[in-house]
Amino acid sequence: MWILHFLPDAVILWFCNILLFVGVALTVTAFFIQAIPLINQYRKPAQVLGIALLVLGVYFRGGYSVEQQWRERVTEVEAKLKQAEEQSAQANTKIETRVVNKTQYIKTRGADIVKYVDREVVKYDDACKIPQPFIQAHNRAAEAPKK
């Protein structure tokens, strides 16, 4: 049935229909040949050939039908995939917005802490002692953002 991928649909359909028609015609003709004495000897080969063509026609027609079903399923899955990609793009924009907002918050928080530390260190710079507010500011800077 792999050949069905390469042939146009109209060719496959005509081929199947011709096989079916010729198979039925030969089988029916073989039935009536027995009444004619001169060509009675060709009855068995005509019957065998007619049945073989009929079986091949039905086989190819069934294969064509299955091929069409698979093509429809592929079309459905492609449509679902396209819809999922659109939803994914929308979700990605929401996530990017959150990430940008969170990054902005972290940067401003870090800048505020740096300003605070710079302002507080100047007060205690002469004693070379680490003040308690500086330790608390350092600990707050190390914490995860709570937003």
C-alpha positions in Angstrom: 0.0 0.0 0.0 3.1 2.3 0.1 2.4 3.1 -3.6 -0.7 5.0 -2.6 1.5 7.8 -1.3 2.9 8.5 -4.7 -0.2 8.3 -6.9 -2.9 11.0 -7.1 -6.2 10.1 -5.4 -8.2 10.1 -8.7 -5.8 7.6 -10.3 -6.1 5.2 -7.3 -9.9 5.5 -7.3 -10.2 4.8 -11.0 -7.7 1.9 -10.7 -9.7 0.3 -7.9 -13.0 0.8 -9.7 -11.6 -0.7 -12.9 -10.3 -3.7 -11.1 -13.6 -4.3 -9.4 -15.6 -3.8 -12.6 -13.3 -6.1 -14.7 -13.3 -8.7 -11.9 -17.1 -8.7 -11.6 -17.5 -8.8 -15.4 -15.1 -11.7 -15.9 -16.7 -13.7 -13.0 -20.2 -13.1 -14.4 -19.0 -13.9 -18.0 -17.4 -17.1 -16.8 -20.7 -18.2 -15.4 -22.4 -17.7 -18.8 -19.6 -19.2 -20.8 -20.5 -22.7 -19.8 -23.6 -22.4 -22.0 -21.4 -21.7 -25.1 -19.7 -24.9 -26.2 -16.8 -23.4 -28.3 -15.4 -21.2 -25.5 -16.4 -23.4 -22.6 -12.8 -24.4 -22.1 -11.9 -20.9 -21.1 -14.4 -20.8 -18.3 -12.0 -21.8 -15.4 -9.2 -19.4 -16.3 -11.8 -16.6 -16.7 -13.3 -17.4 -13.3 -9.9 -17.5 -11.6 -8.8 -14.3 -13.2 -12.1 -12.6 -12.5 -12.0 -13.6 -8.8 -8.4 -12.6 -8.5 -9.1 -9.2 -10.0 -12.2 -8.8 -7.8 -10.1 -9.6 -4.7 -7.3 -7.2 -5.8 -9.9 -4.5 -6.4 -11.4 -4.9 -3.0 -8.0 -5.1 -1.4 -6.8 -1.8 -3.0 -10.1 -0.1 -2.4 -9.8 -1.0 1.3 -6.2 0.2 1.4 -7.3 3.5 -0.2 -10.0 3.8 2.4 -7.6 3.3 5.3 -5.1 5.7 3.7 -7.9 8.4 3.6 -8.7 7.8 7.2 -5.0 8.2 8.2 -4.8 11.4 6.2 -7.9 12.8 8.0 -6.4 11.9 11.4 -3.1 13.6 10.5 -5.1 16.7 9.5 -6.9 16.6 12.9 -3.7 16.2 14.8 -2.1 19.1 12.9 -5.0 21.3 13.7 -4.8 20.4 17.4 -1.0 21.0 17.3 -1.5 24.4 15.8 -4.0 25.3 18.5 -1.6 24.0 21.2 1.2 26.1 19.8 -1.0 29.2 19.9 -1.9 28.5 23.6 1.8 27.9 24.3 2.7 31.2 22.8 0.2 33.0 25.0 1.4 31.2 28.1 5.0 32.0 27.2 4.1 35.7 27.0 2.5 35.6 30.5 5.6 33.8 31.9 8.0 36.3 30.3 6.0 39.1 31.8 6.3 37.6 35.2 10.0 36.9 34.8 10.6 40.5 33.7 8.6 41.9 36.6 10.4 39.6 39.1 13.8 40.5 37.7 12.9 44.2 37.9 11.9 43.7 41.5 15.1 41.9 42.4 17.3 44.6 40.7 15.5 47.4 42.5 15.7 45.5 45.8 19.4 44.9 45.3 20.0 48.5 44.5 18.1 49.7 47.6 20.1 47.3 49.8 23.4 48.5 48.2 22.4 52.1 48.9 21.5 51.3 52.5 24.7 49.4 53.1 26.8 52.3 51.6 25.0 54.8 53.8 25.3 52.7 57.0 29.0 51.6 56.5 30.1 55.2 56.4 28.8 55.7 60.0 30.8 52.8 61.4 33.9 53.0 59.2 36.2 54.5 61.9 35.7 51.7 64.5 36.3 48.8 62.0 33.5 46.9 63.8 30.7 45.2 61.9 27.5 46.8 63.2 24.3 44.8 63.8 22.2 46.8 61.2 24.8 45.8 58.6 24.5 42.1 59.5 20.7 42.3 59.3 20.9 44.1 55.9 23.2 41.4 54.6 20.9 38.7 55.8 17.9 40.3 54.2 19.8 40.6 50.9 20.5 36.9 51.0 16.9 35.9 51.5 14.7 34.9 48.6 12.3 37.5 47.4 8.8 37.1 49.0 6.8 38.4 46.1 
